[in-house]
Amino acid sequence: MSAREGIYQACVVRFRPIMMTTMSALMGTLPIALGWGAGAAARRGLGLAVVGGLIVSQVLTLYLTPVVYLYCERLQEWLQGGSPNVKASLDESRV
């Protein structure tokens, strides 16, 4: 299986659990970030940091990790002596 097909299959299987985990943590932290309740002003900074971290980790997990994997795959092909097929690389990026 090609790296692109492997990433697609992994996304199909793992997207829902990743989103459910992130959304449940985000919804649990949202009241702290918005500052509801007694003494909320003291905890608001922590809530904002957690919400920001969840958003950044979600972007890294869903977008950056597959891109890095593809680049590592192409680097491995290049280091093994076979130059990656430029036409195939261009076709993959268009899909």
BAVEX-248141 format. One record per residue: x, y, z of N, C-alpha, C in turn; residue number from 1. Coordinates in pm, whole numbers. Layout:
@n_c1:X; n_c2:Y; n_c3:Z; ca_c1:X; ca_c2:Y; ca_c3:Z; c_c1:X; c_c2:Y; c_c3:Z; seq:NUM
...
END
This chain:
@n_c1:85; n_c2:-117; n_c3:0; ca_c1:0; ca_c2:0; ca_c3:0; c_c1:90; c_c2:124; c_c3:0; seq:1
@n_c1:53; n_c2:221; n_c3:-77; ca_c1:131; ca_c2:344; ca_c3:-83; c_c1:113; c_c2:425; c_c3:46; seq:2
@n_c1:203; n_c2:517; n_c3:67; ca_c1:194; ca_c2:602; ca_c3:187; c_c1:66; c_c2:684; c_c3:185; seq:3
@n_c1:30; n_c2:733; n_c3:71; ca_c1:-93; ca_c2:813; ca_c3:59; c_c1:-217; c_c2:730; c_c3:92; seq:4
@n_c1:-223; n_c2:607; n_c3:42; ca_c1:-337; ca_c2:520; ca_c3:71; c_c1:-340; c_c2:482; c_c3:219; seq:5
@n_c1:-222; n_c2:459; n_c3:277; ca_c1:-215; ca_c2:428; ca_c3:420; c_c1:-265; c_c2:543; c_c3:506; seq:6
@n_c1:-230; n_c2:664; n_c3:470; ca_c1:-276; ca_c2:782; ca_c3:544; c_c1:-427; c_c2:795; c_c3:530; seq:7
@n_c1:-479; n_c2:771; n_c3:412; ca_c1:-624; ca_c2:781; ca_c3:392; c_c1:-696; c_c2:678; c_c3:478; seq:8
@n_c1:-648; n_c2:555; n_c3:477; ca_c1:-713; ca_c2:450; ca_c3:557; c_c1:-706; c_c2:482; c_c3:707; seq:9
@n_c1:-593; n_c2:534; n_c3:751; ca_c1:-578; ca_c2:571; ca_c3:893; c_c1:-674; c_c2:684; c_c3:929; seq:10
@n_c1:-691; n_c2:779; n_c3:840; ca_c1:-784; ca_c2:890; ca_c3:866; c_c1:-928; c_c2:843; c_c3:875; seq:11
@n_c1:-963; n_c2:749; n_c3:791; ca_c1:-1099; ca_c2:696; ca_c3:793; c_c1:-1128; c_c2:628; c_c3:927; seq:12
@n_c1:-1029; n_c2:554; n_c3:978; ca_c1:-1048; ca_c2:478; ca_c3:1102; c_c1:-1036; c_c2:567; c_c3:1226; seq:13
@n_c1:-943; n_c2:661; n_c3:1228; ca_c1:-908; ca_c2:734; ca_c3:1349; c_c1:-971; c_c2:872; c_c3:1363; seq:14
@n_c1:-1032; n_c2:927; n_c3:1260; ca_c1:-1083; ca_c2:1064; ca_c3:1267; c_c1:-1188; c_c2:1082; c_c3:1376; seq:15
@n_c1:-1286; n_c2:995; n_c3:1379; ca_c1:-1395; ca_c2:1009; ca_c3:1477; c_c1:-1346; c_c2:999; c_c3:1621; seq:16
@n_c1:-1265; n_c2:897; n_c3:1658; ca_c1:-1217; ca_c2:893; ca_c3:1797; c_c1:-1132; c_c2:1014; c_c3:1836; seq:17
@n_c1:-1050; n_c2:1062; n_c3:1744; ca_c1:-967; ca_c2:1180; ca_c3:1774; c_c1:-1057; c_c2:1302; c_c3:1798; seq:18
@n_c1:-1156; n_c2:1321; n_c3:1712; ca_c1:-1246; ca_c2:1435; ca_c3:1728; c_c1:-1330; c_c2:1424; c_c3:1856; seq:19
@n_c1:-1377; n_c2:1304; n_c3:1887; ca_c1:-1458; ca_c2:1287; ca_c3:2008; c_c1:-1377; c_c2:1316; c_c3:2134; seq:20
@n_c1:-1254; n_c2:1268; n_c3:2137; ca_c1:-1169; ca_c2:1292; ca_c3:2254; c_c1:-1140; c_c2:1441; c_c3:2271; seq:21
@n_c1:-1105; n_c2:1507; n_c3:2162; ca_c1:-1073; ca_c2:1650; ca_c3:2168; c_c1:-1196; c_c2:1732; c_c3:2206; seq:22
@n_c1:-1309; n_c2:1701; n_c3:2146; ca_c1:-1430; ca_c2:1778; ca_c3:2175; c_c1:-1477; c_c2:1758; c_c3:2319; seq:23
@n_c1:-1464; n_c2:1638; n_c3:2373; ca_c1:-1507; ca_c2:1618; ca_c3:2512; c_c1:-1415; c_c2:1694; c_c3:2607; seq:24
@n_c1:-1285; n_c2:1694; n_c3:2581; ca_c1:-1193; ca_c2:1772; ca_c3:2665; c_c1:-1219; c_c2:1921; c_c3:2650; seq:25
@n_c1:-1247; n_c2:1965; n_c3:2528; ca_c1:-1274; ca_c2:2106; ca_c3:2502; c_c1:-1401; c_c2:2152; c_c3:2572; seq:26
@n_c1:-1506; n_c2:2072; n_c3:2563; ca_c1:-1633; ca_c2:2109; ca_c3:2629; c_c1:-1620; c_c2:2107; c_c3:2781; seq:27
@n_c1:-1536; n_c2:2020; n_c3:2834; ca_c1:-1514; ca_c2:2018; ca_c3:2978; c_c1:-1434; c_c2:2137; c_c3:3028; seq:28
@n_c1:-1348; n_c2:2191; n_c3:2943; ca_c1:-1262; ca_c2:2303; ca_c3:2981; c_c1:-1323; c_c2:2437; c_c3:2946; seq:29
@n_c1:-1420; n_c2:2439; n_c3:2859; ca_c1:-1480; ca_c2:2565; ca_c3:2814; c_c1:-1536; c_c2:2651; c_c3:2927; seq:30
@n_c1:-1605; n_c2:2597; n_c3:3027; ca_c1:-1653; ca_c2:2684; ca_c3:3136; c_c1:-1538; c_c2:2752; c_c3:3212; seq:31
@n_c1:-1426; n_c2:2684; n_c3:3226; ca_c1:-1311; ca_c2:2746; ca_c3:3293; c_c1:-1256; c_c2:2859; c_c3:3206; seq:32
@n_c1:-1246; n_c2:2834; n_c3:3075; ca_c1:-1192; ca_c2:2935; ca_c3:2984; c_c1:-1282; c_c2:3057; c_c3:2972; seq:33
@n_c1:-1412; n_c2:3036; n_c3:2978; ca_c1:-1506; ca_c2:3149; ca_c3:2968; c_c1:-1521; c_c2:3224; c_c3:3099; seq:34
@n_c1:-1480; n_c2:3163; n_c3:3208; ca_c1:-1484; ca_c2:3232; ca_c3:3336; c_c1:-1617; c_c2:3229; c_c3:3405; seq:35
@n_c1:-1684; n_c2:3115; n_c3:3405; ca_c1:-1811; ca_c2:3101; ca_c3:3476; c_c1:-1785; c_c2:3050; c_c3:3617; seq:36
@n_c1:-1863; n_c2:3094; n_c3:3711; ca_c1:-1856; ca_c2:3041; ca_c3:3847; c_c1:-1777; c_c2:3130; c_c3:3941; seq:37
@n_c1:-1776; n_c2:3090; n_c3:4068; ca_c1:-1707; ca_c2:3167; ca_c3:4171; c_c1:-1556; c_c2:3154; c_c3:4155; seq:38
@n_c1:-1486; n_c2:3265; n_c3:4163; ca_c1:-1340; ca_c2:3265; ca_c3:4152; c_c1:-1290; c_c2:3233; c_c3:4013; seq:39
@n_c1:-1372; n_c2:3256; n_c3:3914; ca_c1:-1339; ca_c2:3218; ca_c3:3777; c_c1:-1225; c_c2:3300; c_c3:3719; seq:40
@n_c1:-1210; n_c2:3424; n_c3:3762; ca_c1:-1106; ca_c2:3510; ca_c3:3706; c_c1:-967; c_c2:3452; c_c3:3732; seq:41
@n_c1:-950; n_c2:3385; n_c3:3844; ca_c1:-821; ca_c2:3328; ca_c3:3877; c_c1:-788; c_c2:3205; c_c3:3791; seq:42
@n_c1:-890; n_c2:3135; n_c3:3741; ca_c1:-869; ca_c2:3013; ca_c3:3663; c_c1:-881; c_c2:3034; c_c3:3513; seq:43
@n_c1:-920; n_c2:3151; n_c3:3471; ca_c1:-943; ca_c2:3177; ca_c3:3329; c_c1:-818; c_c2:3155; c_c3:3245; seq:44
@n_c1:-703; n_c2:3198; n_c3:3294; ca_c1:-578; ca_c2:3180; ca_c3:3219; c_c1:-546; c_c2:3034; c_c3:3193; seq:45
@n_c1:-566; n_c2:2951; n_c3:3296; ca_c1:-544; ca_c2:2808; ca_c3:3279; c_c1:-639; c_c2:2751; c_c3:3175; seq:46
@n_c1:-765; n_c2:2790; n_c3:3181; ca_c1:-863; ca_c2:2740; ca_c3:3084; c_c1:-829; c_c2:2779; c_c3:2942; seq:47
@n_c1:-785; n_c2:2903; n_c3:2922; ca_c1:-746; ca_c2:2948; ca_c3:2788; c_c1:-624; c_c2:2873; c_c3:2738; seq:48
@n_c1:-529; n_c2:2845; n_c3:2827; ca_c1:-410; ca_c2:2769; ca_c3:2788; c_c1:-447; c_c2:2627; c_c3:2746; seq:49
@n_c1:-537; n_c2:2565; n_c3:2819; ca_c1:-579; ca_c2:2429; ca_c3:2786; c_c1:-655; c_c2:2426; c_c3:2653; seq:50
@n_c1:-746; n_c2:2519; n_c3:2634; ca_c1:-822; ca_c2:2525; ca_c3:2509; c_c1:-728; c_c2:2551; c_c3:2391; seq:51
@n_c1:-636; n_c2:2643; n_c3:2406; ca_c1:-539; ca_c2:2670; ca_c3:2300; c_c1:-453; c_c2:2548; c_c3:2270; seq:52
@n_c1:-411; n_c2:2478; n_c3:2373; ca_c1:-332; ca_c2:2356; ca_c3:2353; c_c1:-409; c_c2:2247; c_c3:2282; seq:53
@n_c1:-536; n_c2:2233; n_c3:2314; ca_c1:-619; ca_c2:2133; ca_c3:2247; c_c1:-635; c_c2:2166; c_c3:2098; seq:54
@n_c1:-653; n_c2:2292; n_c3:2067; ca_c1:-668; ca_c2:2333; ca_c3:1927; c_c1:-539; c_c2:2310; c_c3:1850; seq:55
@n_c1:-426; n_c2:2348; n_c3:1909; ca_c1:-297; ca_c2:2328; ca_c3:1842; c_c1:-269; c_c2:2179; c_c3:1824; seq:56
@n_c1:-294; n_c2:2099; n_c3:1926; ca_c1:-268; ca_c2:1955; ca_c3:1913; c_c1:-359; c_c2:1890; c_c3:1809; seq:57
@n_c1:-480; n_c2:1940; n_c3:1796; ca_c1:-572; ca_c2:1887; ca_c3:1695; c_c1:-519; c_c2:1917; c_c3:1555; seq:58
@n_c1:-472; n_c2:2038; n_c3:1534; ca_c1:-417; ca_c2:2075; ca_c3:1403; c_c1:-294; c_c2:1990; c_c3:1373; seq:59
@n_c1:-206; n_c2:1973; n_c3:1471; ca_c1:-87; ca_c2:1892; ca_c3:1450; c_c1:-123; c_c2:1747; c_c3:1418; seq:60
@n_c1:-220; n_c2:1694; n_c3:1490; ca_c1:-257; ca_c2:1554; ca_c3:1471; c_c1:-321; c_c2:1531; c_c3:1335; seq:61
@n_c1:-412; n_c2:1616; n_c3:1296; ca_c1:-489; ca_c2:1591; ca_c3:1174; c_c1:-423; c_c2:1640; c_c3:1046; seq:62
@n_c1:-340; n_c2:1741; n_c3:1053; ca_c1:-284; ca_c2:1799; ca_c3:931; c_c1:-133; c_c2:1782; c_c3:919; seq:63
@n_c1:-59; n_c2:1813; n_c3:1023; ca_c1:86; ca_c2:1813; ca_c3:1012; c_c1:145; c_c2:1672; c_c3:1013; seq:64
@n_c1:92; n_c2:1583; n_c3:1093; ca_c1:147; ca_c2:1448; ca_c3:1102; c_c1:144; c_c2:1374; c_c3:968; seq:65
@n_c1:33; n_c2:1373; n_c3:893; ca_c1:36; ca_c2:1306; ca_c3:763; c_c1:134; c_c2:1369; c_c3:664; seq:66
@n_c1:148; n_c2:1500; n_c3:668; ca_c1:241; ca_c2:1568; ca_c3:577; c_c1:384; c_c2:1527; c_c3:609; seq:67
@n_c1:420; n_c2:1526; n_c3:737; ca_c1:554; ca_c2:1485; ca_c3:777; c_c1:579; c_c2:1339; c_c3:738; seq:68
@n_c1:479; n_c2:1254; n_c3:753; ca_c1:492; ca_c2:1114; ca_c3:715; c_c1:521; c_c2:1101; c_c3:566; seq:69
@n_c1:451; n_c2:1177; n_c3:482; ca_c1:475; ca_c2:1172; ca_c3:338; c_c1:616; c_c2:1219; c_c3:304; seq:70
@n_c1:661; n_c2:1326; n_c3:369; ca_c1:797; ca_c2:1374; ca_c3:343; c_c1:901; c_c2:1273; c_c3:386; seq:71
@n_c1:880; n_c2:1207; n_c3:498; ca_c1:973; ca_c2:1103; ca_c3:544; c_c1:976; c_c2:986; c_c3:447; seq:72
@n_c1:861; n_c2:950; n_c3:395; ca_c1:853; ca_c2:841; ca_c3:296; c_c1:931; c_c2:877; c_c3:171; seq:73
@n_c1:915; n_c2:1000; n_c3:124; ca_c1:989; ca_c2:1043; ca_c3:4; c_c1:1138; c_c2:1051; c_c3:32; seq:74
@n_c1:1178; n_c2:1096; n_c3:150; ca_c1:1319; ca_c2:1101; ca_c3:187; c_c1:1378; c_c2:961; c_c3:192; seq:75
@n_c1:1304; n_c2:866; n_c3:246; ca_c1:1351; ca_c2:728; ca_c3:252; c_c1:1371; c_c2:672; c_c3:111; seq:76
@n_c1:1278; n_c2:698; n_c3:21; ca_c1:1294; ca_c2:653; ca_c3:-117; c_c1:1417; c_c2:715; c_c3:-181; seq:77
@n_c1:1439; n_c2:842; n_c3:-156; ca_c1:1554; ca_c2:912; ca_c3:-213; c_c1:1685; c_c2:857; c_c3:-158; seq:78
@n_c1:1690; n_c2:830; n_c3:-27; ca_c1:1812; ca_c2:779; ca_c3:35; c_c1:1843; c_c2:636; c_c3:-8; seq:79
@n_c1:1743; n_c2:560; n_c3:-45; ca_c1:1765; ca_c2:423; ca_c3:-89; c_c1:1813; c_c2:416; c_c3:-234; seq:80
@n_c1:1831; n_c2:530; n_c3:-296; ca_c1:1887; ca_c2:533; ca_c3:-430; c_c1:1786; c_c2:551; c_c3:-541; seq:81
@n_c1:1664; n_c2:521; n_c3:-516; ca_c1:1562; ca_c2:540; ca_c3:-618; c_c1:1499; c_c2:676; c_c3:-601; seq:82
@n_c1:1515; n_c2:761; n_c3:-700; ca_c1:1453; ca_c2:893; ca_c3:-687; c_c1:1302; c_c2:878; c_c3:-699; seq:83
@n_c1:1228; n_c2:949; n_c3:-614; ca_c1:1082; ca_c2:938; ca_c3:-621; c_c1:1032; c_c2:984; c_c3:-756; seq:84
@n_c1:931; n_c2:921; n_c3:-804; ca_c1:872; ca_c2:955; ca_c3:-932; c_c1:807; c_c2:1093; c_c3:-922; seq:85
@n_c1:859; n_c2:1189; n_c3:-994; ca_c1:812; ca_c2:1326; ca_c3:-985; c_c1:668; c_c2:1335; c_c3:-1036; seq:86
@n_c1:636; n_c2:1264; n_c3:-1143; ca_c1:501; ca_c2:1268; ca_c3:-1195; c_c1:401; c_c2:1210; c_c3:-1095; seq:87
@n_c1:435; n_c2:1101; n_c3:-1029; ca_c1:346; ca_c2:1042; ca_c3:-928; c_c1:328; c_c2:1136; c_c3:-810; seq:88
@n_c1:435; n_c2:1206; n_c3:-772; ca_c1:424; ca_c2:1301; ca_c3:-662; c_c1:331; c_c2:1415; c_c3:-697; seq:89
@n_c1:339; n_c2:1462; n_c3:-820; ca_c1:251; ca_c2:1571; ca_c3:-863; c_c1:107; c_c2:1522; c_c3:-871; seq:90
@n_c1:86; n_c2:1400; n_c3:-918; ca_c1:-50; ca_c2:1347; ca_c3:-926; c_c1:-110; c_c2:1330; c_c3:-786; seq:91
@n_c1:-31; n_c2:1285; n_c3:-688; ca_c1:-81; ca_c2:1267; ca_c3:-552; c_c1:-120; c_c2:1400; c_c3:-489; seq:92
@n_c1:-45; n_c2:1506; n_c3:-519; ca_c1:-74; ca_c2:1635; ca_c3:-455; c_c1:-201; c_c2:1698; c_c3:-512; seq:93
@n_c1:-243; n_c2:1657; n_c3:-629; ca_c1:-363; ca_c2:1715; ca_c3:-690; c_c1:-491; c_c2:1652; c_c3:-637; seq:94
@n_c1:-484; n_c2:1533; n_c3:-580; ca_c1:-604; ca_c2:1461; ca_c3:-534; c_c1:-658; c_c2:1518; c_c3:-409; seq:95
END
